Amino acid sequence: MNDSNGSAAAPAASVTQLPTPYLLFLGDATEAGYAKTAFGLRDWAPERCIGEWGCDTATVTTGLPRLTPKQALVRGARGLVIGIANTGGVIGASWVPLLVEAVEAGLDIVSGLHVKLASVPQLKAAAERCGRRLIDVRTPPPNIPCGTGEKRSGKRLLTVGTDCALGKKYTALAIARAFKSRGLAADFRATGQTGILISGSGMPMDAVVSDFEAGAAELLSPAAAPGHWDVIEGQGSLFHPAYAAVSMGLLHGSQPDVIVVCHQPGRQSVMGHPDFPLPSLAETIDLNLRIGRRTNPAIRCGGISLNTAHLEPAAARELMAQESARLGIPAADPMRGGAEFERLIDSCLA
Amino acid sequence: MNDSNGSAAAPAASVTQLPTPYLLFLGDATEAGYAKTAFGLRDWAPERCIGEWGCDTATVTTGLPRLTPKQALVRGARGLVIGIANTGGVIGASWVPLLVEAVEAGLDIVSGLHVKLASVPQLKAAAERCGRRLIDVRTPPPNIPCGTGEKRSGKRLLTVGTDCALGKKYTALAIARAFKSRGLAADFRATGQTGILISGSGMPMDAVVSDFEAGAAELLSPAAAPGHWDVIEGQGSLFHPAYAAVSMGLLHGSQPDVIVVCHQPGRQSVMGHPDFPLPSLAETIDLNLRIGRRTNPAIRCGGISLNTAHLEPAAARELMAQESARLGIPAADPMRGGAEFERLIDSCLA
């Protein structure tokens, strides 16, 4: 176990901070499915997106004005975000001259792809020549300290789940929005690449070295005013055979006052692990509270977030009512909103 | 969450394998306290240590023959292990010419220090020139896969604990020795730098990226013959505010059939975290079994390992008897051996 991963002379760590607003880059996309990141940014961070740009062959559009990097810079853009993902998560050869043009115009480049931006020699050279940054949001910041477990001021909510990929990010975004709409000071705290692009900052928790996982979560939601809420995007699941270490460090380091448990009704087993049955909601609540109590004895469950995208509205409402009655806490689908979601927000703030 | 941290073309991952036997390097040590690594290797891996070497000013000795790198090579040595740690874990300037001499003689250099060997320019150049390896045992191997959760053949025992630094490594070493002395096929599986140096291979679990923590543990104890035991060195504690992510991934990935819970009687709070009371033994057993059941439903607790180094023999024996009666399982101090330890081994093998 390490005392620190930096030397005494190392600068203090901070979360990744992205250059905003963005120009969204669509590459050569001709199918909307490949431009999911761009659409997510348009929908969840419209205030950070001032335009789109791409190869002449691109046919996908977000509906934002098409701007060259120079035009975007004049309108305030500071970063070009790669808004597409192709198979393999690599940088297309046809994109490179355009990315170099953006760097030369004065924009930093931001990417959530697997491949590192600096692995493209022309791009690396252009960034060095122009003094611009190439930012891979999957790369954690340097010098993350170990966790301290010390209590921090302010309030925290963490979305947890019965599995990966069932709505922890969108639940946290929706709750942060709802808190703000009620006049509360609240920040969405991103822990994965898409969330980090949306919020303009965050911590890629799954890429942090295990010894520093709790410390990274502490860094992500620092001490704040007593009435302020950090609404933290959860990762993985304590029951996941591959990723529970991420969930554990995030839970300990976040010290949540409230958890909201996310679930997709009908999912029977862990995604990609058919031999692992999904834990029940009651079991998921219980284990998260038991472990979370270690760093915040006052932790409680605010309610359940159900991803009901596959259900008809009436069936979804009936299921929410059933689950809420069965577990004795609010159950809502944040994407559907409505009275159920308002009750979930009431419960989180109670 | 990642599918893999390597591309399709990346070579398969394997645990760190060290060049053995060793020549132990004592640097310029004049106090035995700084040579703990060398003494640990002499005591726990005598078959891997063929001699010692150091600056002319060194006064500490392990009692092994003093050999130059050339002499050691002739006698079979393949690696020089830095057996000392100074304040800050750095490489002393006076060591550098001797390390270069070892490289030129044909030895690889092995270090468990914080600083990387290749950060010393003369050493890096010598290694490149001579085609020798500079091995930092704190650096994980590349291309560790994500965990699969798939059941592996063979039997596994994991030492867990109420805290860090209370005997998980020595308990695992002693149990592996006892298994072998009973004629069983058994391997000690190291998870920290000292253990890796002792066993000549292993996985530095605290330095692995969180997303791959369980996968690293799976790699460390691969499928084996049905009667074979892997005795795995535990790390941290599920109750540790900084390091629980390491313990979580190690527990899930190890899929232990048996856990042995390590504790230091009298320790009241987590080391370095006085505000965190130590969990009880019963609580530690219960949470480890609950979480471990996820990847091995047959997991059970074999007994308790008590670090009684600070007690008189009679007091230690009385405490073991009390704790064993209270918890209904064997309690022993592996460093003291005796009938208590034999009962603990019986219970692990039951």
Interface residues (C-beta under 8 A of the other chain):
Chain A: M1 N2 H114 C146 G147 T148 G149 E150 C164 A165 M205 D206 A207 V208 V209 S210 D211 E213 A214 G215 Q235 G236 L238 F239 P241 A242 Y243 A244 A245 V246 M248 G249 H252 H273 D275 F276 L287 R290 I291 R294 T295
Chain B: M1 N2 H114 C146 G147 T148 G149 E150 C164 A165 M205 D206 A207 V208 V209 S210 D211 E213 A214 G215 Q235 G236 L238 F239 P241 A242 Y243 A244 A245 V246 M248 G249 H252 V270 H273 D275 F276 L287 R290 I291 R294 T295
